[in-house]
Amino acid sequence: MPTVQACAHPEQDARVRAVFDDIRATRKTDFINNMWRYLAFDPELLEQTWREVKEVMATPSQLDPMVKEMLYVAVSITNGCGYCVHSHTAAAKARGMTPAQHAELLRIVALAGKTNQLALGLQVPVDAAFDADASPR
C-alpha cells in the first residue's frame, strides 16, 4: 500500500511533464512506470532522482548495461525492495539476461548473503592484503 497518492494527472505540472518526456526519450518507450508516477508528488525529488538514475544507469560507462541491471537486482534483493527486484530483473532480461544468467545471479546473491552473515557473526578481521591502507601502492 503506497504512502502517498499517485497524482491523477501528473503531467499537468510542467516539471513533471519534462521529466516524463525525458524518460520516454531516454528509454525509447511511452511507458512511465509507477516509481516515476509516485515520485511525481514532489517534482524536485522526481527531477533529482531521474537525473541520478539517468547518469548512472542510462549513460554509457565501463560497465555493460545488462551488468548494471544485474547489480541493481542484487542490491535490491539485499535491500528487500520487491519493486526494484521486479523492474530491474525485467530490464536485465530486456538487455539480454538469460535464464541461466539469472539463476547464476541468484546463486551469487544467496552465497554472498550467507558468507556475509558468517563473516559478520564471526567478526573475521580483514586481511591486510584486502585493506587499501595496508597494501603497497
Backbone bond lengths (Angstrom), bond angles and torsions (degrees), N, CA, C in turn:
res aa  C-N    CA-C-N  psi(-1)  N-CA   C-N-CA  omega(-1)  CA-C   N-CA-C  phi
1 M - - - 1.444 - - 1.531 107.69 -
2 P 1.327 117.23 127.12 1.464 120.71 -177.26 1.536 112.65 -68.45
3 T 1.311 115.15 157.24 1.471 120.34 178.17 1.520 112.53 -95.10
4 V 1.334 116.88 -11.23 1.463 122.21 173.48 1.521 107.41 -132.69
5 Q 1.323 115.60 157.76 1.460 119.60 175.83 1.520 108.91 -84.12
6 A 1.322 115.33 139.39 1.460 119.38 173.68 1.521 108.07 -68.50
7 C 1.309 116.04 139.13 1.460 120.57 177.84 1.522 109.18 -66.32
8 A 1.313 116.27 135.45 1.465 120.44 -179.61 1.526 110.99 -65.48
9 H 1.317 117.44 -39.91 1.469 122.41 -178.39 1.527 108.80 -135.55
10 P 1.323 117.17 70.81 1.469 119.99 -173.02 1.524 114.35 -61.52
11 E 1.333 116.89 -29.55 1.463 118.95 -175.43 1.523 113.60 -78.55
12 Q 1.335 117.05 2.65 1.459 119.12 171.25 1.525 109.99 -68.89
13 D 1.319 116.96 -23.12 1.465 121.77 174.85 1.526 107.44 -84.61
14 A 1.327 117.43 124.67 1.468 121.72 -175.98 1.530 112.37 -60.83
15 R 1.319 116.99 -36.61 1.475 119.93 179.55 1.518 111.02 -66.27
16 V 1.311 116.55 -41.91 1.463 120.97 178.35 1.527 109.42 -65.65
17 R 1.323 116.76 -45.40 1.466 120.68 179.62 1.525 110.69 -58.58
18 A 1.330 117.89 -40.89 1.471 121.09 179.15 1.528 111.18 -62.99
19 V 1.321 117.17 -42.55 1.471 120.34 178.46 1.521 109.58 -65.76
20 F 1.317 117.70 -46.95 1.460 120.73 -179.48 1.527 110.62 -60.47
21 D 1.329 117.10 -40.60 1.465 120.44 177.56 1.526 111.07 -63.11
22 D 1.323 116.84 -38.66 1.467 120.32 178.56 1.521 110.76 -69.01
23 I 1.321 117.61 -38.61 1.469 121.14 175.86 1.527 109.21 -60.20
24 R 1.326 116.18 -47.45 1.475 120.23 179.51 1.529 111.06 -59.31
25 A 1.318 116.85 -44.85 1.468 120.56 -178.62 1.524 111.50 -67.65
26 T 1.317 116.31 -44.20 1.466 120.75 -177.82 1.521 111.16 -65.33
27 R 1.313 116.26 -42.98 1.463 120.82 -176.35 1.528 113.41 -90.55
28 K 1.330 115.44 -6.10 1.469 121.41 -179.54 1.534 111.90 54.30
29 T 1.327 114.51 49.97 1.462 121.86 178.88 1.528 108.56 -154.21
30 D 1.312 115.89 157.16 1.465 120.39 174.73 1.521 112.00 -88.44
31 F 1.332 117.09 -7.86 1.462 122.26 -175.48 1.528 111.09 -74.85
32 I 1.317 115.33 125.12 1.467 122.24 172.19 1.521 105.94 -114.42
33 N 1.336 115.86 113.75 1.458 118.33 -175.33 1.529 112.23 -78.03
34 N 1.331 114.28 167.69 1.456 121.06 -173.05 1.524 114.17 -59.38
35 M 1.326 117.92 -32.63 1.467 119.39 179.82 1.525 109.97 -53.47
36 W 1.335 115.57 -47.90 1.469 120.06 -178.51 1.514 110.96 -72.01
37 R 1.322 117.70 -37.14 1.465 120.78 179.53 1.537 111.16 -63.00
38 Y 1.321 116.33 -39.31 1.462 119.26 179.50 1.523 111.80 -76.89
39 L 1.327 117.34 -33.99 1.472 119.30 176.14 1.528 112.10 -67.40
40 A 1.318 117.28 -17.42 1.461 121.45 -178.88 1.525 112.72 -64.02
41 F 1.341 118.05 -10.94 1.474 119.26 177.06 1.525 110.20 -63.68
42 D 1.351 116.64 -21.82 1.467 121.98 179.15 1.530 107.76 -132.25
43 P 1.329 117.87 95.24 1.463 120.78 -176.00 1.533 114.25 -54.62
44 E 1.317 117.80 -35.36 1.468 119.97 179.57 1.537 111.11 -66.82
45 L 1.321 116.15 -44.44 1.460 120.28 177.88 1.529 110.48 -64.92
46 L 1.309 117.28 -40.17 1.464 122.48 176.65 1.529 110.42 -59.07
47 E 1.331 116.86 -49.91 1.472 120.93 -179.78 1.524 111.68 -59.94
48 Q 1.313 116.51 -47.46 1.464 121.80 -177.60 1.534 110.87 -63.24
49 T 1.324 116.18 -45.58 1.464 120.16 -178.06 1.522 110.73 -66.17
50 W 1.330 117.53 -44.16 1.469 119.91 178.54 1.532 110.76 -63.07
51 R 1.308 117.18 -41.03 1.474 120.60 178.94 1.533 110.11 -58.16
52 E 1.325 117.08 -44.73 1.465 121.44 179.71 1.526 111.48 -67.22
53 V 1.318 117.04 -44.85 1.469 120.96 179.62 1.527 109.88 -62.67
54 K 1.310 116.55 -44.72 1.468 120.36 -179.33 1.529 110.74 -62.46
55 E 1.325 116.74 -42.25 1.461 121.08 -178.97 1.526 111.60 -63.72
56 V 1.316 117.00 -44.41 1.468 120.75 -175.34 1.526 112.19 -83.92
57 M 1.321 117.21 -44.79 1.462 119.72 -170.44 1.528 113.92 -94.76
58 A 1.321 118.20 -28.30 1.467 119.98 -173.70 1.523 113.73 -108.03
59 T 1.310 116.99 -4.29 1.459 120.33 -179.93 1.522 108.43 -97.57
60 P 1.334 117.70 130.27 1.470 119.30 178.18 1.528 111.09 -54.96
61 S 1.335 114.60 139.79 1.463 120.59 -177.66 1.522 109.09 -149.85
62 Q 1.308 115.90 -164.74 1.457 121.59 179.95 1.522 112.53 -71.85
63 L 1.330 117.69 -19.42 1.457 121.94 -178.30 1.526 110.64 -101.50
64 D 1.316 115.09 139.81 1.453 122.01 175.37 1.533 109.18 -62.59
65 P 1.341 118.66 141.03 1.470 120.67 -179.54 1.530 113.91 -55.26
66 M 1.339 118.42 -37.00 1.460 119.81 178.21 1.524 110.55 -66.26
67 V 1.334 117.29 -39.59 1.465 121.01 178.31 1.527 109.72 -62.87
68 K 1.321 117.43 -41.48 1.472 120.37 177.10 1.525 110.38 -57.28
69 E 1.326 115.98 -45.85 1.470 120.02 -179.70 1.526 110.74 -63.91
70 M 1.329 116.91 -40.35 1.469 120.26 179.16 1.525 111.05 -65.27
71 L 1.323 117.33 -38.88 1.461 120.54 175.57 1.527 110.25 -63.07
72 Y 1.321 116.02 -41.22 1.466 120.71 178.93 1.529 110.16 -61.73
73 V 1.337 116.43 -40.30 1.464 120.42 177.11 1.523 109.98 -61.26
74 A 1.329 116.88 -46.96 1.466 120.71 -178.12 1.527 111.48 -59.66
75 V 1.311 116.68 -45.89 1.468 120.31 179.81 1.523 110.24 -67.25
76 S 1.317 117.62 -37.72 1.463 121.32 179.99 1.526 111.24 -65.95
77 I 1.336 116.97 -37.64 1.463 120.32 175.05 1.523 109.07 -62.13
78 T 1.318 115.87 -47.80 1.465 120.97 -178.44 1.524 111.50 -61.16
79 N 1.333 116.04 -39.18 1.464 120.67 -179.48 1.526 113.14 -82.62
80 G 1.321 117.23 -7.34 1.460 120.60 178.52 1.514 114.04 73.55
81 C 1.325 117.96 31.28 1.470 121.23 -179.51 1.525 109.96 -99.39
82 G 1.325 116.07 94.46 1.459 121.44 -179.27 1.516 112.92 -58.48
83 Y 1.324 116.34 -39.25 1.465 119.69 -179.76 1.528 110.21 -58.74
84 C 1.332 116.45 -49.21 1.464 120.17 -177.47 1.520 111.95 -71.05
85 V 1.330 118.10 -33.32 1.467 120.03 175.28 1.526 108.71 -58.28
86 H 1.328 116.80 -47.36 1.466 120.65 -179.04 1.528 111.91 -66.21
87 S 1.313 117.36 -49.39 1.469 118.96 -173.85 1.526 111.98 -68.36
88 H 1.329 117.65 -39.06 1.461 118.99 -178.18 1.529 112.40 -81.56
89 T 1.336 118.39 -24.44 1.461 119.85 170.55 1.525 108.97 -65.68
90 A 1.330 116.77 -43.70 1.469 120.22 177.07 1.527 110.78 -61.45
91 A 1.338 116.67 -40.94 1.474 120.32 179.46 1.529 110.64 -66.33
92 A 1.333 117.37 -40.77 1.473 120.20 178.84 1.526 110.16 -64.18
93 K 1.318 116.90 -41.35 1.465 120.29 177.63 1.526 110.53 -63.68
94 A 1.323 116.40 -40.73 1.469 120.09 178.17 1.524 111.53 -64.11
95 R 1.321 117.04 -26.22 1.463 121.83 179.48 1.527 112.00 -93.17
96 G 1.344 115.63 6.10 1.452 119.26 172.33 1.513 117.60 111.54
97 M 1.329 118.56 3.67 1.457 119.27 179.56 1.533 109.63 -63.35
98 T 1.309 116.17 126.45 1.462 121.56 -179.63 1.530 109.86 -87.19
99 P 1.327 117.42 164.57 1.462 119.37 174.15 1.531 112.42 -57.52
100 A 1.322 117.17 -36.84 1.471 120.26 178.84 1.530 110.56 -65.98
101 Q 1.322 117.38 -40.55 1.478 120.67 177.56 1.521 110.40 -66.49
102 H 1.335 117.09 -38.81 1.462 121.13 178.78 1.527 109.43 -62.60
103 A 1.326 116.79 -44.93 1.465 120.65 178.93 1.525 110.79 -62.24
104 E 1.331 116.51 -41.77 1.467 119.54 178.95 1.525 111.01 -64.65
105 L 1.326 116.64 -41.17 1.466 121.09 176.70 1.530 110.05 -57.21
106 L 1.326 117.05 -46.19 1.463 120.45 -179.14 1.523 111.50 -65.94
107 R 1.326 117.58 -36.41 1.467 119.99 176.33 1.525 110.80 -63.90
108 I 1.324 116.99 -40.57 1.467 121.16 179.06 1.525 110.39 -65.60
109 V 1.336 116.81 -45.03 1.470 120.30 178.75 1.522 110.31 -59.94
110 A 1.325 116.77 -44.77 1.466 120.64 -179.60 1.526 111.29 -64.28
111 L 1.317 116.74 -43.10 1.462 120.62 179.49 1.528 110.80 -65.37
112 A 1.327 116.86 -43.76 1.471 119.97 179.15 1.520 110.74 -61.43
113 G 1.335 116.57 -41.10 1.465 119.44 177.51 1.520 111.45 -60.33
114 K 1.318 116.35 -44.11 1.460 120.51 -179.79 1.526 111.34 -64.18
115 T 1.332 116.70 -52.12 1.463 119.05 -175.98 1.529 111.49 -69.21
116 N 1.339 117.56 -31.35 1.471 119.83 174.73 1.523 110.22 -61.63
117 Q 1.328 116.27 -44.57 1.461 120.37 -179.65 1.523 111.43 -66.01
118 L 1.333 116.63 -38.81 1.467 119.46 177.39 1.527 110.68 -64.49
119 A 1.319 116.76 -46.78 1.470 120.08 179.84 1.523 110.83 -62.89
120 L 1.326 117.03 -38.63 1.455 121.37 178.57 1.529 110.73 -67.36
121 G 1.316 115.57 -46.41 1.464 119.43 -179.07 1.522 112.55 -64.95
122 L 1.314 116.93 -36.85 1.462 121.22 179.40 1.527 112.93 -84.14
123 Q 1.353 115.10 -13.33 1.471 121.14 -176.32 1.533 110.18 52.38
124 V 1.338 115.21 49.78 1.462 122.15 -178.68 1.533 108.70 -65.33
125 P 1.344 117.82 126.93 1.466 119.60 178.51 1.526 110.30 -68.67
126 V 1.314 115.22 146.32 1.462 121.49 179.72 1.526 108.85 -72.13
127 D 1.326 115.67 132.29 1.467 120.82 177.71 1.526 109.25 -66.54
128 A 1.322 116.18 140.94 1.470 120.93 178.41 1.521 110.86 -55.76
129 A 1.320 117.72 -33.84 1.462 121.55 -179.90 1.535 112.44 -63.34
130 F 1.340 117.17 -22.64 1.459 121.22 -179.80 1.530 112.73 -97.83
131 D 1.301 118.07 -7.25 1.467 123.94 -176.40 1.518 108.96 -90.65
132 A 1.313 117.06 112.71 1.463 121.12 -177.55 1.517 112.35 -58.37
133 D 1.316 117.38 -32.34 1.471 120.35 179.45 1.540 111.75 -74.01
134 A 1.330 116.90 -27.85 1.471 120.32 -176.37 1.528 112.50 -93.82
135 S 1.333 116.67 -20.09 1.458 120.05 -177.06 1.519 111.59 -80.26
136 P 1.333 117.20 144.31 1.472 119.74 176.17 1.518 110.06 -63.79
137 R 1.302 116.47 146.38 1.472 120.67 -178.09 1.475 111.31 -102.34
